Amino acid sequence: MTDEEFRDRLDRYGGDLALWPADTARDARRLLLRSVKAQAMLDEMVAMELALGQSEDRPPPDLADRIFAAAFRLPPTDRTFDEDGDQPPRLM
């Protein structure tokens, strides 16, 4: 496995090698023994996944409505999607 192939697998499978296909994870571990670049890529991926997993920020509930309204130049409404089954107005 090359560093470039390792980067591709990181993007596909994430930073936890235990979740990778067994043969791919084995090749990745061999690469990590000899490649500082691959080690740095893994460290970066793990740090990013940890940071994303700890985020408690949530987008505002009407964000999708505002994006569609801006995209289609529709006037904004006070109606937003909620989890009780209320559906936003159809755009088309």
N, C-alpha and C positions, 0 to 999 in steps of 0.2 A: 504494500500500500504506500502511495506517495502522500506527501503533505496535502496536495490538492485533492486527492481522493478522500483523505481524512476530513478535510473541510466540508466536502460534499456530504459525507456521512454524518458529520456533526449537524449540518443543516437539516438533514432528513430525520435523524433519530434522536437528536438532543445530546446533552452532556452526560447522561447516565449510561455508561457502557453496558450495564446489566440489562438494559432494555433493547440493545442492538441484537440483530441476528448473531448467533453464536460464532460462526466462522468470521464474520466481519469484525466482531468485537475482539476476537483472537488476533487478527491482523492489526487492528488498531493498537492493541496493547504492545505488540512487538514494535510498532512504529514509535510509540511513546517512549520506549526504552532508549531509542537512539536519536530522537528528533526533539530538540528544544522548541522548534517552531510549532510542532504538533502539541507539545505540552502547553505552550502559551495559548494556542487556539482552544484547547480543552478548558483551561483555566478561565478564559474569557467567556466561553459558553456557559460554564457552570455559574459564574458570577452574574451573568445576565439573567439566567433562569431563576436564580435565587432572588434577584432584585424584582423581577416581574411577578414572582410568586408571592412576594410580601406586600405588593401594592394593594392598598385598600381604597384607592381612588376609583370612583365610578363616574361614567359620563352622566350628564344631566338627562333626565328621562325624556326630554323633548328634543334631544340632539338629532335623531334621525329625521324628525319632522322639519327641523330648521334646515338641515342639509338639503332635503328634497325641495323645500320651499325655495331656497336660494337657487338650486339647480334648475327648477322649472319656473322661477320667478312668480311663485304663487304668494298671495298674502299670508302671513303667519296666522295660525289659529291658536286658540287656547286649548284645543283638544290634543291630548297626547295618548300614546299607547300605554295601556297598563296590563297587568298580569291577570286581571279579572275577565278577560275575554273581550274587552273593548277594542275595537279595531280602528286604526287611523283612517281618515277619508281616502278614497282611491284617488290616485293622481292621474290615471288614464282610463 
